[in-house]
């Protein structure tokens, strides 16, 4: 039962991340939904569903979005705060960021007073990548399961 709830929570975070990133990137370029939909060769209503979180883009559309906006798929999915695909110069920065995040995870384990299990680690990874709005949505979702 917990796995189902966790999978649902993880899906909510991914949907919120990609829908918000698509909207932010489109607005950054000062494009209307209709203009971006035309570039993607999809219906305007489909793009609207992507941005509202009602529908998740296919992998092909995700790749096309990343190419159009010049960002990595990880950034598009909310898994990275770095918009551009990592090059050799960015590797050291990514390692430093990961090292800081790993230290935060170790601190969280110390506060729990027990070793982290796989579920704890997955939750922390999701929290690490989530925006404040996504964290609030996850909190509300988890509160529903505690009732």
Secondary structure as UniProt FT lines:
FT   HELIX           2..28
FT   TURN            29..30
FT   HELIX           33..40
FT   HELIX           44..52
FT   HELIX           59..69
FT   HELIX           73..77
FT   HELIX           88..90
FT   HELIX           91..112
FT   HELIX           118..129
FT   HELIX           132..146
//
